[in-house]
Structures are given as structure tokens and as C-alpha cells.
Amino acid sequence: IMNALGLTQIGLIILCTTTISSLQCNHLHLQQRKLIENSLQLLDKMGEKFPQQCLKEKMSFRFPEQVLKPRQKETVKVVIEEIFQHIFYIFSKNLTLAAWDGTALEQFQNGLYQQIEQLEACVIKKQIHYFWSKEVNRLKLKKYFQKIDCFLKDKKHNLCSWEISRAEMRRCLQLIDKVIRKL
């Protein structure tokens, strides 16, 4: 009797966990919008206004907007997850010259990580990742973030290069927000 009761309890726990996570996935776009809104606020809080002396160094990275217009709705989540991973990668190295609010930066990084985790939990992986990995758009996205990474390296991660990158990430998050609102 004890074993049957124990198995029943375990079964109920698994059922509840699955139900909760599927409910979270059903409301993923709402969570994502809230997290993106928070990320945008943190980006603003991290630093001051865009420094005037950096205007002459401004660069156009040209975000490949077509990556956010895939044929399958489910692929959008995979694309967004990948974008968040790239942003997380960029904002997790050589930040010494950025002169940003450390707490806001840490909260921004944690928020990105949380978004990546949520997307990973909700995306139907195998087939979508297969198609996305073969996708030309994926290469365009990778190239876009490599441009930003190279720009930071070329400028030796100086204050202006970080401020320009921060402004670019803000634009990137705003584009994602626009897409999520349409989902």
C-alpha cells in the first residue's frame, strides 16, 4: 500500500509540474514582453544618456530583421532565444571600461538568462532547431552579432564602443518586443 501511495504522489507531482510548465508556455509571450520591458529599463538604468563624444564613432550594424519573420511561428521563439544568447554573450565580457551601474548590469544579465531558460523550456526543439540550423537567416544573425563583437574588440572595449553596443541592443530588444506583440 505504501509503494502504491508513493507512486501516486510522484505521479501527481509530475502531472502538476507538467501542467504548470505548459501553462507558463501558453503565457510565454506575456512573460517575454514583461521581461523585455524590464530589460529595456535596465539598459537605460545601466548608464547615463548616450555620451556626445561617442556620436562621431557611431556605426550601423544593420540588424537582419528578416530573421524575425520566419515561416513557422514556433521558429520565432528559437530565433529570439538565439538573439538573447548572443546579447548575453556580448554583455558578459570585458565590461571594465563600460562605467555602468553594476547592479543594473547584473540584473540585466540575470533577466536575459531567465528569458533564455524560459524559451528553452517551451520550444519544441528537435525539428525546429534542425530547420533553423540550416537557415540562411541564422548565418545573417550570427554575422550581425560578430560585427558588434569585432567592433568592441577593435575599439578595445572602450566606453564609446560599449555605449554604441548598448544602444544597438536596445534597438534589438525593441524589434523583438514588436514581434512578440504580434504573436
Secondary structure, 3 states (H helix, E strand, C coil): CHHHHHHHHHHHHHHHHHHHHHHHHHCHHHHHHHHHHHHHHHHHHHCCCCCHHHHHHCCCCCCCHHHHCCCCHHHHHHHHHHHHHHHHHHCCCCCCCCCCCHHHHHHHHHHHHHHHHHHHHHCCHHHHHHHHHHCHHHHHHHHHHHHHHHHHHHCCCCHHHHHHHHHHHHHHHHHHHHHHHHC
